[in-house]
Amino acid sequence: MLRSLYISLLGPLLAGCGEPLNLLEQIKQDGVLYVATRNSATTYYEGPEGKTGFEYDLVSSFADELDVEVKFITPSNLADIISMVSRNEVHLAAAGLTITEPRQHWVRFTPPYQEITQQLVYRMGSKRPRTIKDLQGRHLEVVANSSHVDQLEDLQAAHPDLKWMENAELDSDELLNLVWEQIIDFSIADSNEVTLNQRFYPELRVAFDISEPQPLAWALPKSEDNSLYQAASDFVRRMKDSGELNTLIERYYGHLEKFNYVGTRTYLKHIQLRLPRYQPTFELAADKHELDWRLLAAIGYQESHWDPNARSPTGVRGIMMLTLPTAEYLGVKNRIDPAQSIQGGSTYIANLIDRLPEQIQEPDRTWFALAAYNVGLGHLEDARIITEIRGGNPDLWSDVKESLPLLSRRKWYQKTKHGYARGREPVHYVENIRSYYDILVWFSEQNDSVIAYPDLKETSKVLNLSFSPAL
């Protein structure tokens, strides 16, 4: 049924003059681009604000250029994606597909837009394999019909004893979860998938790379009609040349460069043991200012680790670490009162978001406001001016975060209105909050968006922690 539907949509139409439309003209006339993808953190998923993901954003930009809408189709397994493309059931596949020789027999690929490495993943605490030989007698499971299978088959020529299982039911994220739960010993995942999942499963570790760097690209049907293929290829090249592709990559991966096991593990513990006391207050403050409560909670964690008695050497205090002048300005009389601190901090961040120039769009607008929360609007504006002088876009966080550290260099800060600032701090501040926010979104959605107040001893058992009433 699905196949016949798409074949009818993709069949040749005749223009008024009797000449057939090419595929690109047909898509523009129909107003719909059909795209096969997969549900994963690196491609396409439902986020707090609706549909999102790297592939979702990239395809949406392409569709905007064509002035058409996108219909995303998510087949049940990876093999179906390649089949749908090769049988002309969709216009293209945007699914984080590695360009491999076997796949090129069935489809053709655009120029690559990203590069990954295939990695063997194990759980910390188990014996780390050093070579392929160390996999003997242990359980390696990978996604069926994936490029990981192709790579293992190549390795098997030199290592005949190499064995693995192919899973046609689970995707890479789910197999990584099985490794974390110690149900299987190993899996193979692309490096970008590993990076994203280590935030949620901090004990996951990379044993070693099993491939050289490999390109990711969109897949299109093989056809004598090159109109859509050429348009998609030109689009990818323009995204690269304009820097927009790097901006998109930074949006999804730029805050994940520094993985910290101890910090992530502590954060997960505090989500269970500390956050439930303050979640209702974060939710009330968020409702008042039309913000995501998880963003406010992430700010609070970065500031104080959700400790209402936190105090810095410079005198800022409370969960949201307000200075005395800021607290007085916001009407906060007691900075160590959690409700007053959270309400004050939420009012402050909402005010910063509103005060930014109108042309700065989300999500960059939020990242700019966070930077201003840390370093002040004046220094942020100085960094935006420096960004423009250096030929960057002052309205993009990916460009401005490269200029902020320059505020500590005499060559630059002596030219600014507000002078010297420790410009690296707001960059780390924003990137940390982005990571905390992503983890909290994932954690809350795993628990039906509600974090119930836990039994501390039971939670400690689940997390393999030593219980301490002081937590």
Beta strands, then each sheet from edge to edge (+ up, - down):
strand 1: 32-36
strand 2: 45-47
strand 3: 50-52
strand 4: 69-73
strand 5: 92-98
strand 6: 107-109
strand 7: 114-116
strand 8: 118-123
strand 9: 141-143
strand 10: 165-167
strand 11: 187-190
strand 12: 204-209
strand 13: 214-221
sheet 1: 4+ 1+ 5+ 13- 6+
sheet 2: 4+ 1+ 5+ 13- 7+
sheet 3: 2+ 3-
sheet 4: 11+ 8- 12+
sheet 5: 9+ 10+
end
